[in-house]
Amino acid sequence: MTDRSSAERADELVDAWDEMREYVDHEPQTYERLVVGCARKLAADPSGPLAYSWTLGLVLALPYLATRKPEDGDVGAAFDAAQAVDRALRDAHCTHQGHPFQSDLEGELGNMADVLRELADNGRRWTDLRPRDAWLCPRNVAGHARVVMESLRPGSADDVPPFLPFEDRYELEGLTAIMEGYPLARTFDVAWDLSFAASALQEAADDELAGRVFVATSVAWYVEAEADDADAQELVDELAGAFERAIGLLDDGPCPHGAHPDLPIDTTEALWVGMHLASARGRAAYEKWPEPWAPPLDTALCPAFVAVTARDSLTRLRND
């Protein structure tokens, strides 16, 4: 018989983790205590029957942890606990052909709280397409622990599938919300938030340039369609200067491609492309988990294509 009080307590904890995932800076002190408590429980029993729950709790905490500094105590506690789980469970006997941690984390994260609720209560109907025992498998728990490690300290667990860095995901979610007309609570000033696309392009290293051009392009499209002229002029000037710098750095000579696909015409889809191309880990996720509307990686990164996009964006800004 299911212990309803235990199930209810588990639900409350999962609700708190899910809130932390969704509202990363809503209650930072509460979230800090939540992460530290979770990490302590996990470190105390890294191979115990509830290790799966505490580990997935830390996975749900990753969007919040991306807003913290590496030296913060909750970040260190989460990493140490995840490392203890990996050491305890990664070599456990297993007969599964694959595990949930090997899936696309971007797609998984929104459903993970529901999975946790179902795992915690045998009385609930199982809705995930993969076997329940694959989620509970010690090697899957260890795999999710390595996801936590890799997110907090890139390079510490490079055998997990790639995923967009959570600090980039934070930026992507904020800009997407602005462009879709519902700025997040953390958006103090829309123009200020949008201006970061220009400053990031001004400072972009060579391997970030393509992604940052596309992010700035999506912002330029949004400004062209939505922003009031009087309020947008400073932002337009910042974007124009950033595009000029990018054009000067790009080689737009002959390329091996017969043609280049267009960026998605949807502003938020173009933004998604740009944010993924702005980092090595994002590019790896882009290639492994492709979207049907996104241009292939090799042509999206072509300097000639990026230069044409930057010049077109600059022309449109100057003509408005």
N, C-alpha and C positions, 0 to 999 in steps of 0.2 A: 504494500500500500504506500502511496506517495505521501511523504511528510509535507503537508501544504505549507506549514510555517517555514520550513527550510527552503521550499521552492519560492515562496514569497520573498524571503530575504535574498535569495539569489537573483530574483527579478529586480529588486531594488538596486542591487549592486551593478547589474548589467545596465540598468537604466542610467545610473550615474556614469558608467564608462561611456555609454553611447552619447550622453549629453556632452561629455568631455571631447569626444570625437567631433561632434557637430558644432559646438560653441567653444572653440579652443581657448578664447581669452575672456570668457564670461565670468568665471569665478576662479582666478588663478590660484589663490591661496587654498581654496577647497580642492582644486585639481591636484595641486602639489601634494597635499596630504593623502589624497586618494592614490596617487602613483606610488608614493613612498610606502603606504600601507600594503598595497598590492605587491610591491617588490619584496617587502619583508616577509610576507606570507609565502611567496614563491621561493625565496632564498632559504627559508627555514625547512622546506620540504620539496626540493626541485624534481623529485621523481615520484611524488605522492599522487593520490587519486584525484586531487584537485589542481594538479600542475597545469592541466590543459586550460582550466578556467582562468587562473591567474596570468598565464602566458598570453592568452587571447585578450585579457584585460589590458596588458601592456601594449599589444598591437593596436587596440582601440585608442590607447593614449598617445600614439605616435604623432597625430596631427597637433596635439597640445605640446608634446615634447619638442616639436620642431620650432616652437616659439621661445624655447628656453636656451640658455647658454650651455656649452659643453661642460663647464665647471660647476653647474648647478647640482645640488645634492640629489634632486629627484632623477636627473638624467643619469648620474653615476649609479644610483641605486637600481634603476631599471636595467642598465647595461649589465651590472654585476649579477643580478638575479637571472637575466636571460642567459648569460654565459654559464652560470651554474646549471641551468636546465639543459643546455646543449651538451655540456660535459657528461651529465648524468644519463641522458636519454638517446643521444644520437646513434649509438651502436646497438640499440635494443633490437631484439629479434622482430622481424616483420615479414609478412607475406604479401603486402599490397604492391600493386604495380605502380601506383602513384599516390600522391597525397595532396590535400587541399592547399598547403603552403606553396605548392608549385604553380598555382594558378595566378591569374592577373590580379594583383593586390588592389589596383584601382577599382576593379569591378567587385571584388570580395568585400571591401571594407564596409560598404553601406549595408550589407546583409549579415555581417558578422555578429552583431548583437542578437539578432533573431536566432542564429545558429547556436549561440551560447545559451539562450533561454531554453531551446529545445534539448540541448545536451544535458542541461541541469535538471530536466524534468521528464522522466520516462513516460509520463502520462500524456505528453504533448505529441501531436502528429508530426512526424519527421518530414520536412518539406525540401531539404537540400537534395540535389540530384545524386550526390556522392554518398557512399555508405557511411552510416554513423560511426562505424568502428574506424574508418579511415581518419576521421577528425580526432578521435580519441587515441589513435596510435601514438606510442611514445616517439616514434621518428617524426611524425607530423608535429607533435608538440615541440620537439627539438628544432624542427625546421622553422616554425613560427618564432621560436626564440632567436634563431639566427636572423630572421627578418628584423626583429627589434635591434639586434646588435648592429646589423649592416646600416640600418637607418640612423642610429645614434653615432656610430663611428664607421664611416664608409671604408671598405677594405678589410673589415674584421671578419666578414662572412660572405665572401664573394661567390659562394656556390648557390646562393638563393637566386630565383628569377629576378630580373631587373624590375624596378618600379620608379616612378617619378619621385624625386626627393620631396619630402614633405614640406620643406620650406618653399619649394617651387609650387607645390600644390596649394599652399596657403595663398600665395600671390595669384595663382590661377583662379581660385575660388572667389577671391575678392574682386578681381577684374571682371570675371564672368557675371557676377551678381550685379555690378554696375551696368554692364552692357545689356543685361536682360531686364533692367528697370527696377531691381529691388536691392539696392546697396545693403551690405551687411551692417550690423550694429557697430562693428569695428571701423567702418568707413567714416572718418570724421569729416573729410572734405573730398568730394569726388574728383575735382581737378587736381588736388594734391596727390591722391592715389594714382591717378592716371599719369601724372608727371614722372613717376618712377620708371615707366616704360621708356621715356626719353633718357633719363639719367643712366639707366642700365645699358642702353644702347651706346651711350657716350663712353661708357667704361668697359664695354664688352671686349674680352680677349678673342683671339682669332677663332677658337673652337666654339665660342658662344655667339659669334656674329650672326650667323644665319637665323638662329632661333630668336635672337633679340630684334633683328630686322622685322621678322614676322609678327612678333608681339607688338612692336611699335606701329606696324602697318595696321593691325586690327584696331589699335587705339585711334590711329588717324582716321580710319573708316568711321568709327563711332563718333569722333569729334565732328567729322564732316556732316554726319546725318543728324546728330542730336544736340550738339553743344551750341549755346548762345554765343554769337560772334564776340560780344563784348567780354564775356567771361573766358573765352577760349583762346584769345590771341596770344597770351603768354605761353600757354601750352603748345599752340601751333608753332611758335618760334622755337621752343625747346625741341620739339619733334623734328622740325626742319634742320636744325643744327646737328642733331644726332644722325639723321639720314645723310647729310653732307659728309660727316666723318666716315660713316660706313661706306659710302660710295668711293671715297678716297682709298679705302683699304681693300676693296674687292677687285679681283681680277675678272673682268667681264669679257675677256677675249674668247677665242674659239673654245668650244667644249665638245665632248664626245657624244652628247645627246642630240638626237634628231629633233626633238621637241621637248618642251617642258610643260607639265600639267599645271593648270592654274591652282592657286590656293583656293580652298573652299570659299564660296561667296558669303557664307554665313560668318558673321564677325566672330562669334564665340568659337566656332570650329577653327577658324584661322588662328585665333588666340591659343587654342589647345595645341595646334601644330607648333606654334612658336615656342611655347613654354616647354614642350617636350624636346625640342631641338636645342634648347639652350644649355643642356648639360649632358655629359657622357652617359650618366645613368638614365636620363630621360630619353636620350636617343636609342639606347639599348631597349628600353621598354617600348618605344615607338616601333622599332623593327620587330620585336617579338610578338607584340599584341597590336597589329595594325588595324586601323579603322578604314572601312571601305571608301570613305570620302577623303582620306588624307593622301597626299602625293607620296610616291615611293621615296624612301630615305635618300637614295643616291641622287635623285634629281632634285629633291628638296634642298639638299646641301650644296648643289652646284653653284659655284660663285657667280656664274653668268646669270642664273635664274634669280639669285638673291640680289644681285646688282640691279637687274631690271625691276624687281619688286621695289627696291629702295628708291630708284629714280622715279618710278611711277607714283609712289607715295609722296615724294617730295614735290613733284609737279602738281599733284592734286591739292596739296596743302597751300602752295603758292598761288594757285589759281582761284582759290575760294575767297 
